[in-house]
Amino acid sequence: MGNPLEHSLSPLLQNDTYKKNFIDAEFQKFQIQEEHFEQEMVKLKAQNVKGLIVTIPYKEKILPYLDELDNTAKNTGVVNIVHNINGKFVGFNFDGKAWLSGLLQYFHLETIDHKNVLIIGFGGAAKSIYFELLQFNNLTIDIANRSIDKVKNSISTYRQIFTLEEAENHMADYDLVIQTTPIGMWPNIDESPVHFSKIKQGAIFSDIIYNPPLTTFLKNAAQLGGHVQNGLSMLVQQNHKAIKMWFQKEVNYDEMLSLVKKLD
């Protein structure tokens, strides 16, 4: 559920996995206009669908239509997975867990302790990633956002908050930089939330955008010697976790990742 959905890979991932694992289900795109959101949610609940993957611009707007929320969804005020449990629509936020699982697997890491981290943007995905990072010891987390007040009003624990312009002068301070804004997403592929000329040696740059596969932000980092990762791993992790939740079935993550990499 979202708008736009023309380039969403979730239907391909879901339906291919259903077929390979003999799951009797169908995953459909549900692109709706905001003015029709309420009436469409009423219809969906009446149809007794198994679940939803929710993307922009409905990850916050859907909350009043849900019966329960998991703790991460409560903390972030954002939902990206819905599970119909005995007629109750329960909202979950897997953004942080999916991003972290994807990062650790992609770079063959066991932990990210003792890292200086910068999160760029502080929307729903960023909040979920932020809360996921709090589990690690001795981690320092800074945030760069267009609105500093928005960050201060959302969380109580942080080291430094920068504007996007200020962050450009501090990029060399970080071991891990996570880009969570939609800036640079197709079709605006030449845009970047920040521009920089220095980075820390060996730093990891992670962008949750997967279309294009290499954003201007990641190109900038790669040219300076950074290790880069796009949002494909996070996308696949989200879909993998959703299938496990909806159908209580363990499916092959590597097969799902291989499918989307062919399109990368």
N, C-alpha and C positions, 0 to 999 in steps of 0.2 A: 504494500500500500504506500503510495507516494505520488509525487508529481514534480518533475517528469520521471518517466520510467523507461524511456526508449532504449537506453543503453544498460539497463540493469542485467546483471549476469545471474541473479538468483533463480529466475525460472529455469534457465538451462541447467544450473547446478542441481536444483531440487529434482526436476523431472528425470534427468539422467540417472541420479542416484536412486530414485524410486524404481526405475526400470531395472537397474542392475541388482537391486536388493529385493525385488518382488514385493514392493510396497504398493498396495492398492490405493493410490491417491493421485491427485493432480494439483499442481501448483500454478496459479494464474497471476498475471499482472493485474493490479487493480488501481489504475490511474484515475484519480477523481479531482474535480475542481473543489477548492476550499469551500465555496458557498453551498456545495452539496454534501459536505462531509457528514453532518449530523444525520441526515436521512439515510445515507449509505451505511453508516455504522449500525443503525437500527435494522436495516435489511440484513447485514452480515450476521448480527447476533441471532436473528430469526432463522437464518439458513444453517445455523449450528456448524460453522466451519471449524476445522481442527485447530487452526492457528493462523497467525499473521506474522510477516516480517514487515516492520514499519520503518519507513525512511522519511527524509525531508519532503514536505514541511509538517508532518503530522506526529512527530515523535513526542511532542509536548501536548499537542491539541487532543490526542487520543485519551489522555489520563482520565477525564471525567466520565468516560464511557466504559471504564474498566471496573471490575468488582474488587480486585485485590492487586497489590504491587509487591514485588520482592524488595529487599532492603536497598539494593543498588538503585532501583527505579525510584524508591522513596527519597533517597539521598540526593539524586541528581535531578529529579523531576522530569525524567526522560525515559521513554520505553521504546525498545526496538524489536522485541519479540513478544507475541501474545500467544498464550496457550489456553485453549478451551478445556477446562477441567470440570467435567460433570455440569456443564451449562454455565459455569462461571468463567468470565474472561479475565485471566490473570496476566498482568504485565511484568515483563522482565527487561533488564538492561544488561546485555552481554557485550556491549562495546568494549569495556575495559578488559574483560577476561579474554575476548577474542583477539584484541590487539596484542595483549601480553603473550598469549600462547603462540600467536603467529610470529612475534618478534623473537622469542626464545628459540623456536624451532628453526626459523630462517637463518639465524646467525649461530646456531648450535651453542647456545648459552644455557647455563644452569641457573644463573641469577643475574641481577643487575644492581647488586649492593655496591656501595661506595662510588656511586655515579652522581655527577652533577647533571641535572636534567632540566631542560627547558621545554615547556608545553606552549605551543603557539596556537592561540585561540582558546576560548573557554565556553564553547557551546556544549550541547549534550554529550557528544562523544568525548570531548576533552575532560569533562567532569567525571565521567565513568573511568577514563584512563587514570586520572588523578587519584581517585579513591582506590583503584587497584594498586597503584604504586606505593600507597601508604603502608602496605604490608612489608615492604623491604626495609632493612636496617641501614642506618647511616646514609640515607638518600636525601639529597637536597633538591627541592623542586621549586623552580622559578616559573613564572607565567608571563607571557606576552599577549596582550589583547588590545583591541581598539579602545575599549572602555575599561579603565582601571577600577572604577567604582563597581562595575558589574562583578568583577572578580572578588573584590572585598566584601560585597554583599552576599556572595555565594558560599565562601569558605572562611574559616577562622585560622587555619594553619598554612602559612606560606613563608618563604624567605624574602623574595623580591618579586615585585610586579612591575613590568615594563609596558610602555606603549610599543607598538610594532616598530616604530621608528627608533626608539631607544634600544630595542633588542638587537638591532643590526650591528651595534657597536660592541656587543657582548657575546657574539656567537662563538668566539674562540675559548670561552670559559667552560663549554659544556661537552660532556662525554656522550650525551644522548639528547637529540633534539627531535621533538614530535610535532609534526605539522597537522593540525586538526581542522583547519578552516576549509571552506569549499573553494578558496581562491586558487586558481590554476586548473580547476576541473574543466573538462570539455564543456562548451566550445571555447572557453577563455583560456586556452592553453599557454599563452604567452605571459600570463600574470603570475605573480608570486607575492605572498604576504610580506616577505622580507627579502632584502638583497644584501649580500655580504661578500667580503673578499678574504676573510681569514677564518679558519676553523681549527679546533684542537686536533692534533695528530691522532688518527685512529678513531675519531668520533663517528657515531652512528646517527644517520638522519633517516627518520621514519615518517612517511607521508601516508595518511589514511585514504588519500585519493588513489584510485586504480585506473581511471580513465582521464588522461593518458597514462600509460604505464610508467613513463618518466616525466614528471612535472618539471616546470622551470625551476622550482625549489630544489628538487633532487638533482637536476642537471648541474646547478650551481654548486651543490655540495660535492658531487662526484668529480667535477673539474678541479676541486681543491683537495682531492684525495680522501674524501669521506666515504664511509661505507653506507650504501643507500638501500632502502626497502620501500616498496609501494604498498598500497592497501589490499592487494590481492589475498595475502595470507589472512588478514583480518576478516575479509569478506567470506572466505572459505570456512574459517573457524566459526563464524556466526551461523552459517548455514549448517555446518556439521553439528553444532550444539543444538540448533533448533530441531533437526531431524531426530536426534537422540531423545530430546524432551517430548516431542509430539508422538513418536511411535515406539518409544522405549526400545530402540534398536541401535546397535553399534554399527556404524558404516565406516568404510575405508576413507580416511582423510586424505591420504596420498593420492588416491584415484580422483578425488574431487579437485585437489590442487592441480594435478596433471591436466585435467580437462580445461581449466581456465588458463593455464600457462600456454596451452596451444594457441590461445587467442591473444596472448599478451604481445 
